Amino acid sequence: MGYLKCKSCGGRYDLLLGELPGEFESCQCGGKLEFYDNHGHKRGYPPIYPNVEPKNNSLLVKLVIFLVVAYAVFQVVAG
């Protein structure tokens, strides 16, 4: 399981069974949290709820679909 430790205030939170370190965004004081395993070794972890918005690829998908349809129409008309 391990625990989270705040870089700013030094506060510690022991993770409960089933909790993941990536579920926590920051400490109550606003500081950055670091994850430590049961042996006290600092470990990295991926956030479960990243603040980064997913890229919108809909324009690219629409362009590819348009090109495929245009190619198919061209083959029918030219063929």
N, C-alpha and C positions, 0 to 999 in steps of 0.2 A: 504494500500500500504506500507507505512513505508519508512525507509531509511537505507543506509549502511554507516557505519563509520569505518575509518581506524584506526587500533590499533597503527600504527607507527606514521603517520603524523597528525592524527585527522581529516582528510578530511571527508566531508560528501557528499553523493549523494542521493538525493530524488528519489525514484523509480517512474517511470512513469506508467500510467495505462497499464496493460498487462505485465509489466516486473516482473520477479521473482528474488529474491535475489540469488538463486543458479546459475543464468546465468553469474554471475561475479566471476572471479577466484581470482583476487587480485586488490589492489589499483594501481594507476599509479606509485606510489613510490615503489611498490613491496610488500607493507605491507598487512597483513591479514585483511579482511573485516569482520565486525560484523553486524548482522541485528537487527534493532530496529523497533518495531511496531509504529503505529501512536501515542501511548501514551508514548513512550520513554522507553518501556520495552524491554530489550535484549531478543531476541528469537533465537533459533537454526533453521537451515534450511538444507535440504539435497542438495548437489551440483547436478546440472543437468548434467554437463559434468565432472564427476570425472576423476582424473588423473590415476586411477588404471585400469590396463588392465584387461579385463574379463578373467576368468580362461578358459583354453582350456581343455575341457573334452572329446575331440575327441578320445583320447586313451582309456579312460574308456568305451565310447560308443562302440568302435570297439571290445573291449574285451568282453563286454556283448553280442553283436551280435554273435561273434564267439562261445561263450559258448552255446548260444541258438541253433545255427545251428548245432554245434557238438552234442548236446544232441538229437536233432531231428534226425540226421543221425544215431546216435547210436540206438535210439528206432526203426527205420526202419530196420536196419541191424540185430539187436538182436531179433526183434519181429517176 
